[in-house]
Amino acid sequence: MKFTLITGGAGGLGKEFAKICAKNSHNIILVDINQAGLMTTKQELLKINRDINVVALRANLANMNEIDKLCSFINSKNITINNLINAAQCQDHESFKMMNVNKQINIDNLNCNAPIYLIKQFLQDMINNNEGHIFNVCSTRAFYPGPYLSTYHATMSYLLYMGEAIAYELKDTEVKLLTLCPGKYKTIDKDIEIVGMKNKDKYVISSEKVAKIGYNYSLKGKSLKIIGFINSLKIFAFRFMPCKLILRIEAKTLKKGV
């Protein structure tokens, strides 16, 4: 049986992607560390579409042993993963000298190692079956360094360049990989991406809209989508700025919340 595997499925973008997949009759495997959130999402998906199968699996994807157990479970059930949505990620808004090193390693594992492990685990079957969509939820922060959010920026850059490279290698196959780069967005669960952002900010895009854009662009076979004209303009402008100026701009913005 074919399933779409969604990490970070208990809330945020993972949950919004799950809703879209349910409407399009995907069988879904939800993975998250938040057990209560997983069960809530599962119930919501079955209300959307009673004819799909929804499996909720609690796993800490910052722990490589738990990722291995997750993959072993999926393989033992003869489940075919034909879509993979890597939406789980975390960040730490802190000056480097004050950071907890173990927390930074967990951020690296969740944001970088978990996606590459899962892609490698299921990619060959997708190629063999001549179908598959892979979504890597990234960020506009992948395009420039960010003092006081340094680990997160670095992991997003890793995810961006890894995704673009793999997408190029897959260009002659029926498997598509999209790296999705939103900037500010908000959810009913929590504020995402921009530290100190308020949900009442009417100019910030919703996670529901981000997921819809990403889903549609993946169907078109695109490999990269930066969401928002202003974000695209900012990234374009940064290409012509000295790195020291970019660092100064970002530090002024991010230091406020430290």
Backbone hydrogen bonds, N-H to C=O, Kabsch-Sander energy under -0.5 kcal/mol:
donor,donor_aa,acceptor,acceptor_aa,energy
3,F,80,T,-2.9
4,T,27,N,-2.9
5,L,3,F,-0.5
5,L,83,N,-2.7
6,I,4,T,-0.5
6,I,29,I,-2.9
7,T,85,I,-2.5
8,G,31,V,-1.5
9,G,6,I,-0.5
9,G,31,V,-1.9
11,G,8,G,-1.0
14,G,11,G,-0.7
15,K,11,G,-1.2
16,E,12,G,-1.7
17,F,13,L,-2.8
18,A,14,G,-2.0
19,K,15,K,-1.9
20,I,16,E,-1.8
21,C,17,F,-2.5
22,A,18,A,-2.5
23,K,19,K,-2.1
24,N,20,I,-1.3
25,S,22,A,-1.7
26,H,21,C,-2.6
28,I,53,N,-2.8
29,I,4,T,-2.8
30,L,28,I,-0.5
30,L,55,V,-3.2
31,V,6,I,-2.4
32,D,57,L,-1.4
35,Q,33,I,-1.0
38,L,34,N,-2.1
39,M,35,Q,-2.1
40,T,36,A,-1.9
41,T,37,G,-2.5
42,K,38,L,-2.6
43,Q,39,M,-2.1
44,E,40,T,-2.0
45,L,41,T,-2.4
46,L,42,K,-2.1
47,K,43,Q,-1.3
48,I,44,E,-1.5
49,N,45,L,-2.3
52,I,49,N,-1.0
55,V,28,I,-2.8
57,L,30,L,-3.2
57,L,55,V,-0.6
59,A,32,D,-1.8
61,L,59,A,-0.9
63,N,60,N,-1.9
64,M,62,A,-0.6
66,E,63,N,-0.6
67,I,63,N,-1.6
68,D,64,M,-2.1
69,K,65,N,-2.0
70,L,66,E,-2.2
71,C,67,I,-2.4
72,S,68,D,-2.2
73,F,69,K,-2.3
74,I,70,L,-2.2
75,N,71,C,-2.5
76,S,72,S,-2.1
77,K,73,F,-1.1
77,K,74,I,-0.6
78,N,75,N,-1.4
79,I,74,I,-1.8
80,T,1,M,-2.6
81,I,79,I,-0.6
82,N,3,F,-1.8
82,N,80,T,-0.9
83,N,3,F,-1.1
84,L,133,H,-2.5
85,I,5,L,-3.2
86,N,84,L,-0.6
86,N,135,F,-3.1
87,A,7,T,-0.6
87,A,85,I,-1.3
94,E,92,D,-1.3
94,E,148,Y,-0.9
98,M,95,S,-1.3
99,M,95,S,-0.7
99,M,96,F,-1.1
101,V,99,M,-0.6
104,Q,100,N,-1.8
105,I,101,V,-2.1
106,N,102,N,-2.0
107,I,103,K,-2.1
108,D,104,Q,-2.4
109,N,105,I,-2.5
110,L,106,N,-2.7
111,N,107,I,-2.9
112,C,108,D,-2.3
113,N,108,D,-1.5
114,A,109,N,-2.8
116,I,112,C,-1.8
117,Y,113,N,-2.3
118,L,114,A,-2.4
119,I,115,P,-2.6
120,K,116,I,-2.2
121,Q,117,Y,-2.1
122,F,118,L,-1.8
123,L,119,I,-2.0
124,Q,120,K,-0.5
126,M,122,F,-1.5
127,I,123,L,-2.5
128,N,124,Q,-2.8
129,N,125,D,-2.2
130,N,127,I,-1.1
131,E,126,M,-2.0
132,G,174,E,-0.6
133,H,82,N,-1.3
134,I,176,K,-2.9
135,F,84,L,-2.9
136,N,178,L,-2.9
137,V,86,N,-2.4
137,V,135,F,-0.6
138,C,136,N,-0.8
138,C,180,L,-3.3
140,T,182,P,-2.2
142,A,139,S,-1.7
143,F,140,T,-1.6
144,Y,141,R,-1.0
149,L,146,G,-1.9
153,H,149,L,-2.3
154,A,150,S,-2.4
155,T,151,T,-2.6
156,M,152,Y,-2.3
157,S,153,H,-2.1
158,Y,154,A,-2.0
159,L,155,T,-2.3
160,L,156,M,-2.4
161,Y,157,S,-2.5
162,M,158,Y,-2.5
163,G,159,L,-2.3
164,E,160,L,-2.5
165,A,161,Y,-1.9
166,I,162,M,-2.5
167,A,163,G,-2.6
168,Y,164,E,-1.8
169,E,165,A,-1.9
170,L,166,I,-1.5
171,K,168,Y,-1.5
173,T,170,L,-2.4
176,K,132,G,-2.5
178,L,134,I,-3.1
179,T,223,S,-2.2
180,L,136,N,-2.4
180,L,178,L,-0.7
181,C,179,T,-0.6
181,C,225,K,-3.3
185,Y,192,I,-0.7
186,K,205,I,-1.8
187,T,190,K,-1.0
192,I,185,Y,-1.0
194,I,192,I,-2.5
195,V,193,E,-0.7
197,M,194,I,-1.9
201,D,198,K,-2.0
202,K,200,K,-1.0
204,V,201,D,-1.5
205,I,184,K,-0.7
207,S,186,K,-2.5
210,V,206,S,-2.0
211,A,207,S,-2.4
212,K,208,E,-1.9
213,I,209,K,-2.5
214,G,210,V,-2.5
215,Y,211,A,-2.8
216,N,212,K,-2.3
217,Y,213,I,-2.3
218,S,214,G,-2.1
219,L,215,Y,-1.8
220,K,216,N,-1.1
221,G,218,S,-1.7
222,K,217,Y,-2.1
225,K,179,T,-2.2
227,I,181,C,-2.1
227,I,225,K,-0.6
228,G,226,I,-0.6
232,S,228,G,-2.2
233,L,229,F,-2.6
234,K,230,I,-2.6
235,I,231,N,-2.4
236,F,232,S,-2.2
237,A,233,L,-2.6
238,F,234,K,-2.3
239,R,235,I,-0.8
239,R,236,F,-0.7
240,F,237,A,-1.7
241,M,238,F,-1.2
245,L,242,P,-0.7
246,I,242,P,-1.8
247,L,243,C,-2.7
248,R,244,K,-1.9
249,I,245,L,-2.3
250,E,246,I,-2.6
251,A,247,L,-2.7
252,K,248,R,-1.9
253,T,249,I,-1.4
254,L,250,E,-2.9
255,K,251,A,-2.4
257,G,254,L,-1.2
258,V,255,K,-1.5
